[in-house]
């Protein structure tokens, strides 16, 4: 509501690493612009994206639907009812992801289909 929130919203696209991930999420899940904005402005989602990029021990990130809303989580979902996607750090990645170039060479990604996690 205050000036701090407006500044936070203006800063959202400033992190090129998150912009790189946003582009892959959009290509895979075809979010409407309003839905992508809502996804990125969600504090929990933003924190999960940042944790994945900044914490070497966090090796995976999953983007999937919970009800009608998509969430980003570092733990695999128990059940996938709609198409989702995953990001994973390559074994060679032992540090935080510092920039977009490192994300391109150190992170793999792909789709999660509703039956992907079935045994």
N, C-alpha and C positions, 0 to 999 in steps of 0.2 A: 504494500500500500504506500509505503514511504519512498523516498528517493533511492534507498538501498535496493529495494525490489526492482525498480525500474533499471538501475544500473546492472543488477544481476541479469535481467532479461536481455539487455544490450550485449552482455558479455558472452551469452550462450554460444554463438557461432565462433567466438574468438579462438577457442581451442581447436586447432586444426586436426588433432587426433580424433576428437569427437565428431567433427565434421566428416572425417574419413569414414567413421563408423556409421554415421547418419546416412551417408550416400549408399552404403551397402545395405543397410536396413531398408531404405526406400526402394532400392532396386529389387530386393527380395520380396518384401511384404506389401509394397505399393500403397503406403500410407497416403492419405489425403494430407495436404499441407497443414490443416488445422489439427489433425491427429498426430502428426509428427511434432508439431509445436507443443502439444499437450504432453506427449511422451517425454520430450526433452526437458520440459519445464517441471516435470514431476521430480521432486527432491530425491525420492528413493531411487528412481531410475538413474538420475544424474550421478548419484553417489555410487551406484553399482558400476556404471560406465567408468567413472574415475578410479574406483578401486581396481578394476580389471587393468586399466592402463598404468596405474602408479605402483601397484603391488606385485613384485616379481612372483610371489607364491600363489597369486590368484591366476590360475591357468585357463579358466573357461568363463564365458559369459553367454547366457541364454536369453533370447528375446522371444516371448511367447504370450499368448492370450490367457488372461484370467477373467472369465466372464466376457465382457465386451471391451475390456481394456487390455492393452499390451503392457507388459512389464519387462524390465531387465533384471536378471538375477544371476548370481555367480554359482548357484546350486541348480542342478538339472531338475526340470519339472518332473513330477511323478506321472503326469498324464498330459498329453498334448491333444487338444481337440480341434485346433485350427493350425494352419501352417505357421511355423515360427522359424527362428534361425539361431545359429550358434557362432561364437567366435572362440578360437583356441590359440594359445601361444605355442609356437614351435619349441621343441626341446632346446634348441640353441639359444632361445631367449631367456637370459638369466637376470635381466635388469628391467626396470620400468620402461615403458614405451615412451620415449622422449619426444618424438615428432612423427609426422605423417609418413616420412620416408621409412622410418623404422617400423611403423605399423604395417606398411606394405610388404616388408621383407620378413617380419617376425610373427605375423598373425594370419591364421587361416580362418575361413568362414564358410558356412554352407546353410542349407535349408534343413529344418526339422519338419518332417511330415507327420501327420497324426499317428502313423504306425511306426515311426522310426525307432522309438524306444521300447516297442513290444518285444518280449523275449520269445 
